[in-house]
């Protein structure tokens, strides 16, 4: 048995930045799924997801409209495991977009997640009002 003092339980509280980013992600995802309305690869309308063309780990383009398309769960999984086919699909359907997004992603830009959160919540609200 160890003589170490019990460590404090980790707090589950997110930082304010993480909360704003999560809110922006949620609204952005809903916006993309509503915008496209179907899987752009196979046409399915079931189990729709927001798929990022270039990984959302590149914060500068994480909530860029040009960096996301709607895919069904099956197509999203297929392309996640076959990245070369994904790049080919993107180039076939959106010529030049990969290079444009890559340049934006590599030209790091600080993101104001509070602004992005508010922006995407409002865009989603407008989109829903238009329907």
Backbone as CSV, one residue per row, in Angstrom:
resi,resn,N_x,N_y,N_z,CA_x,CA_y,CA_z,C_x,C_y,C_z
1,UNK,0.844,-1.183,0.000,0.000,0.000,0.000,0.883,1.238,0.000
2,UNK,0.494,2.216,-0.729,1.272,3.443,-0.879,0.975,4.417,0.260
3,UNK,2.015,5.185,0.640,1.834,6.205,1.665,1.541,7.569,1.072
4,UNK,1.308,7.599,-0.209,1.006,8.872,-0.866,-0.357,9.390,-0.443
5,UNK,-0.456,10.707,-0.325,-1.793,11.262,-0.020,-2.700,11.105,-1.236
6,UNK,-3.950,10.942,-0.967,-4.918,10.810,-2.067,-4.917,12.097,-2.879
7,UNK,-4.891,11.931,-4.195,-4.905,13.117,-5.047,-6.324,13.646,-5.168
8,UNK,-6.396,14.929,-5.423,-7.700,15.557,-5.594,-8.316,15.057,-6.895
9,UNK,-9.617,14.856,-6.894,-10.247,14.465,-8.164,-10.119,15.606,-9.172
10,UNK,-9.901,15.232,-10.411,-9.772,16.254,-11.451,-11.105,16.937,-11.680
11,UNK,-11.030,18.218,-11.863,-12.229,18.999,-12.127,-12.715,18.712,-13.545
12,UNK,-14.009,18.590,-13.701,-14.575,18.368,-15.025,-14.973,19.670,-15.696
13,UNK,-14.638,20.769,-15.037,-14.967,22.068,-15.608,-14.060,22.341,-16.790
14,UNK,-14.653,22.841,-17.838,-13.880,23.226,-19.015,-13.473,24.680,-18.871
15,UNK,-12.413,25.008,-19.567,-12.013,26.405,-19.602,-13.055,27.180,-20.399
16,UNK,-13.163,28.480,-20.169,-14.118,29.275,-20.958,-13.868,29.127,-22.462
17,UNK,-12.582,29.093,-22.867,-12.256,28.930,-24.286,-12.809,27.605,-24.817
18,UNK,-12.637,26.525,-24.044,-13.136,25.220,-24.470,-14.656,25.220,-24.584
19,UNK,-15.323,25.908,-23.675,-16.783,25.989,-23.753,-17.236,26.729,-24.998
20,UNK,-16.582,27.837,-25.310,-16.944,28.595,-26.514,-16.670,27.755,-27.756
21,UNK,-15.548,27.040,-27.775,-15.215,26.216,-28.937,-16.245,25.090,-29.109
22,UNK,-16.646,24.472,-28.011,-17.648,23.414,-28.066,-18.974,23.949,-28.606
23,UNK,-19.376,25.138,-28.147,-20.626,25.735,-28.631,-20.534,26.067,-30.123
24,UNK,-19.386,26.579,-30.543,-19.189,26.885,-31.966,-19.238,25.601,-32.784
25,UNK,-18.573,24.559,-32.305,-18.572,23.261,-33.002,-19.984,22.716,-33.175
26,UNK,-20.756,22.770,-32.098,-22.117,22.224,-32.129,-22.990,22.971,-33.133
27,UNK,-22.980,24.290,-33.068,-23.800,25.088,-33.991,-23.312,24.917,-35.423
28,UNK,-21.993,24.886,-35.616,-21.422,24.716,-36.954,-21.838,23.369,-37.538
29,UNK,-21.749,22.315,-36.755,-22.126,20.982,-37.217,-23.599,20.931,-37.632
30,UNK,-24.460,21.490,-36.805,-25.890,21.518,-37.137,-26.135,22.325,-38.403
31,UNK,-25.409,23.439,-38.545,-25.550,24.286,-39.727,-25.180,23.509,-40.997
32,UNK,-24.036,22.825,-40.967,-23.560,22.084,-42.155,-24.531,20.968,-42.520
33,UNK,-25.004,20.229,-41.509,-25.938,19.130,-41.788,-27.250,19.650,-42.376
34,UNK,-27.737,20.779,-41.859,-28.969,21.364,-42.400,-28.725,21.962,-43.788
35,UNK,-27.568,22.590,-43.976,-27.234,23.206,-45.265,-27.228,22.176,-46.380
36,UNK,-26.562,21.050,-46.140,-26.423,20.038,-47.192,-27.619,19.088,-47.230
37,UNK,-28.149,18.739,-46.071,-29.371,17.949,-45.999,-29.281,16.490,-46.382
38,UNK,-28.151,16.076,-46.867,-27.958,14.677,-47.284,-26.464,14.407,-47.361
39,UNK,-26.130,13.138,-47.407,-24.730,12.767,-47.573,-24.304,13.167,-48.981
40,UNK,-23.289,13.975,-49.094,-22.856,14.437,-50.408,-22.076,13.373,-51.180
41,UNK,-21.758,12.255,-50.519,-21.060,11.170,-51.208,-22.041,10.143,-51.775
42,UNK,-23.037,9.735,-50.976,-23.945,8.670,-51.430,-25.401,9.097,-51.534
43,UNK,-25.752,10.257,-50.974,-27.123,10.755,-51.056,-28.021,10.362,-49.900
44,UNK,-27.540,9.550,-48.966,-28.348,9.120,-47.829,-28.776,10.328,-46.984
45,UNK,-29.929,10.185,-46.341,-30.402,11.232,-45.429,-30.423,10.732,-43.982
46,UNK,-29.833,9.574,-43.741,-29.810,9.003,-42.400,-28.441,9.107,-41.758
47,UNK,-28.422,9.311,-40.451,-27.194,9.347,-39.654,-26.184,10.358,-40.200
48,UNK,-26.654,11.567,-40.454,-25.794,12.595,-41.045,-24.811,13.164,-40.030
49,UNK,-23.610,13.453,-40.531,-22.547,14.015,-39.711,-21.852,15.134,-40.472
50,UNK,-21.235,16.001,-39.719,-20.428,17.074,-40.296,-19.012,16.539,-40.468
51,UNK,-18.536,16.476,-41.698,-17.196,15.957,-41.985,-16.289,17.109,-42.406
52,UNK,-15.152,17.206,-41.762,-14.186,18.243,-42.110,-13.298,17.765,-43.248
53,UNK,-13.095,18.613,-44.231,-12.241,18.256,-45.357,-10.810,18.103,-44.865
54,UNK,-10.307,19.092,-44.157,-9.008,18.997,-43.485,-9.306,18.991,-41.993
55,UNK,-8.601,18.158,-41.267,-8.844,17.928,-39.845,-9.208,19.185,-39.066
56,UNK,-10.166,19.025,-38.183,-10.586,20.150,-37.348,-9.544,20.489,-36.297
57,UNK,-8.474,19.709,-36.221,-7.386,20.058,-35.300,-6.669,21.331,-35.751
58,UNK,-6.833,21.707,-37.019,-6.314,22.990,-37.513,-7.368,24.045,-37.183
59,UNK,-7.167,24.690,-36.053,-8.181,25.587,-35.502,-8.577,26.725,-36.441
60,UNK,-7.644,27.200,-37.258,-7.933,28.332,-38.141,-9.044,28.016,-39.148
61,UNK,-9.237,26.729,-39.472,-10.275,26.357,-40.445,-11.319,25.418,-39.850
62,UNK,-11.299,25.251,-38.554,-12.207,24.323,-37.877,-13.676,24.636,-38.155
63,UNK,-14.029,25.913,-38.176,-15.422,26.301,-38.433,-15.529,27.140,-39.707
64,UNK,-14.735,26.794,-40.693,-14.789,27.435,-42.011,-15.792,26.656,-42.857
65,UNK,-16.791,27.353,-43.386,-17.829,26.690,-44.195,-17.261,25.856,-45.334
66,UNK,-16.171,26.317,-45.917,-15.575,25.589,-47.034,-14.873,24.313,-46.590
67,UNK,-14.640,24.173,-45.294,-13.917,23.011,-44.777,-14.850,21.920,-44.263
68,UNK,-16.104,21.959,-44.563,-17.011,20.937,-44.045,-18.073,20.570,-45.061
69,UNK,-18.381,19.300,-45.074,-19.472,18.775,-45.893,-20.252,17.786,-45.047
70,UNK,-21.446,17.500,-45.464,-22.287,16.547,-44.773,-22.057,15.162,-45.373
71,UNK,-21.752,14.200,-44.504,-21.622,12.808,-44.908,-22.448,11.949,-43.964
72,UNK,-22.910,10.811,-44.449,-23.566,9.865,-43.558,-22.482,9.179,-42.733
73,UNK,-22.900,8.551,-41.676,-21.956,7.885,-40.775,-21.069,6.888,-41.520
74,UNK,-21.655,6.138,-42.433,-20.913,5.118,-43.175,-19.841,5.722,-44.085
75,UNK,-20.208,6.745,-44.847,-19.233,7.398,-45.740,-18.152,8.120,-44.935
76,UNK,-18.546,8.734,-43.823,-17.583,9.434,-42.976,-16.531,8.440,-42.457
77,UNK,-16.993,7.295,-41.992,-16.086,6.277,-41.485,-15.183,5.745,-42.605
78,UNK,-15.779,5.499,-43.758,-14.998,4.991,-44.903,-13.868,5.963,-45.251
79,UNK,-14.208,7.236,-45.381,-13.189,8.216,-45.757,-12.174,8.474,-44.640
80,UNK,-12.599,8.325,-43.393,-11.669,8.485,-42.278,-10.566,7.428,-42.360
81,UNK,-10.940,6.230,-42.752,-9.970,5.130,-42.834,-9.284,5.027,-44.195
82,UNK,-9.727,5.826,-45.144,-9.118,5.828,-46.482,-8.827,7.274,-46.893
83,UNK,-7.828,7.894,-46.250,-7.568,9.318,-46.488,-7.174,9.661,-47.929
84,UNK,-6.541,8.756,-48.646,-6.184,9.061,-50.036,-7.434,9.136,-50.910
85,UNK,-8.386,8.246,-50.648,-9.651,8.301,-51.380,-10.416,9.573,-51.018
86,UNK,-10.270,10.022,-49.775,-10.918,11.254,-49.338,-10.373,12.449,-50.106
87,UNK,-9.067,12.558,-50.204,-8.459,13.674,-50.941,-8.926,13.633,-52.395
88,UNK,-8.966,12.452,-52.980,-9.419,12.305,-54.367,-10.877,12.735,-54.513
89,UNK,-11.739,12.339,-53.569,-13.148,12.717,-53.620,-13.297,14.233,-53.520
90,UNK,-12.543,14.835,-52.600,-12.607,16.294,-52.435,-12.172,16.980,-53.722
91,UNK,-11.065,16.540,-54.302,-10.567,17.167,-55.542,-11.546,16.982,-56.699
92,UNK,-12.186,15.822,-56.778,-13.170,15.572,-57.842,-14.402,16.467,-57.684
93,UNK,-14.839,16.671,-56.442,-16.072,17.411,-56.187,-15.874,18.901,-55.941
94,UNK,-14.688,19.278,-55.472,-14.387,20.679,-55.159,-12.964,20.999,-55.619
95,UNK,-12.758,21.089,-56.914,-11.401,21.308,-57.436,-10.728,22.532,-56.807
96,UNK,-9.503,22.333,-56.339,-8.713,23.418,-55.775,-8.966,23.709,-54.310
97,UNK,-10.035,23.148,-53.749,-10.377,23.475,-52.361,-9.348,22.933,-51.370
98,UNK,-8.827,21.735,-51.628,-7.843,21.147,-50.723,-6.655,22.088,-50.546
99,UNK,-6.114,22.572,-51.662,-4.945,23.460,-51.608,-5.291,24.774,-50.899
100,UNK,-6.465,25.310,-51.176,-6.896,26.556,-50.535,-7.009,26.387,-49.015
101,UNK,-7.633,25.288,-48.588,-7.790,25.042,-47.157,-6.458,24.737,-46.487
102,UNK,-5.606,24.022,-47.190,-4.284,23.703,-46.640,-3.504,24.989,-46.369
103,UNK,-3.548,25.914,-47.308,-2.846,27.195,-47.134,-3.414,27.961,-45.941
104,UNK,-4.742,27.985,-45.800,-5.367,28.664,-44.658,-4.979,27.989,-43.343
105,UNK,-4.961,26.667,-43.346,-4.650,25.913,-42.133,-3.213,26.162,-41.682
106,UNK,-2.301,26.237,-42.623,-0.885,26.413,-42.292,-0.516,27.855,-41.970
107,UNK,-1.346,28.802,-42.387,-1.125,30.214,-42.050,-1.874,30.463,-40.750
108,UNK,-1.308,29.998,-39.654,-1.989,30.023,-38.364,-2.589,31.386,-38.071
109,UNK,-3.818,31.348,-37.646,-4.536,32.550,-37.264,-5.237,32.260,-35.940
110,UNK,-5.071,33.125,-34.974,-5.729,32.930,-33.684,-7.243,33.046,-33.877
111,UNK,-7.967,32.166,-33.215,-9.418,32.123,-33.358,-10.075,32.698,-32.104
112,UNK,-11.036,33.578,-32.308,-11.841,34.113,-31.214,-13.065,33.199,-31.085
113,UNK,-12.980,32.218,-30.180,-14.027,31.217,-30.074,-15.337,31.794,-29.548
114,UNK,-15.255,32.821,-28.763,-16.478,33.466,-28.279,-17.242,34.063,-29.466
115,UNK,-16.524,34.767,-30.329,-17.142,35.337,-31.524,-17.685,34.223,-32.416
116,UNK,-16.874,33.185,-32.659,-17.305,32.096,-33.536,-18.548,31.403,-33.002
117,UNK,-18.592,31.221,-31.693,-19.761,30.596,-31.081,-21.014,31.419,-31.352
118,UNK,-20.919,32.691,-31.088,-22.076,33.567,-31.314,-22.452,33.638,-32.792
119,UNK,-21.434,33.700,-33.652,-21.655,33.782,-35.095,-22.416,32.547,-35.595
120,UNK,-21.957,31.350,-35.206,-22.579,30.133,-35.728,-23.949,29.872,-35.115
121,UNK,-24.148,30.256,-33.884,-25.483,30.134,-33.284,-26.451,31.025,-34.057
122,UNK,-26.023,32.235,-34.380,-26.884,33.151,-35.146,-27.121,32.647,-36.571
123,UNK,-26.079,32.155,-37.235,-26.254,31.606,-38.598,-27.226,30.439,-38.597
124,UNK,-27.122,29.578,-37.587,-28.029,28.446,-37.474,-29.455,28.941,-37.251
125,UNK,-29.612,29.936,-36.401,-30.938,30.511,-36.129,-31.540,31.080,-37.414
126,UNK,-30.741,31.797,-38.192,-31.227,32.361,-39.456,-31.601,31.253,-40.435
127,UNK,-30.768,30.232,-40.500,-31.033,29.113,-41.403,-32.351,28.418,-41.057
128,UNK,-32.564,28.208,-39.762,-33.806,27.556,-39.321,-35.021,28.439,-39.593
129,UNK,-34.854,29.742,-39.497,-35.955,30.674,-39.781,-36.313,30.683,-41.261
130,UNK,-35.325,30.434,-42.119,-35.548,30.435,-43.561,-36.273,29.190,-44.044
131,UNK,-36.276,28.150,-43.241,-36.886,26.872,-43.658,-38.361,26.880,-43.508
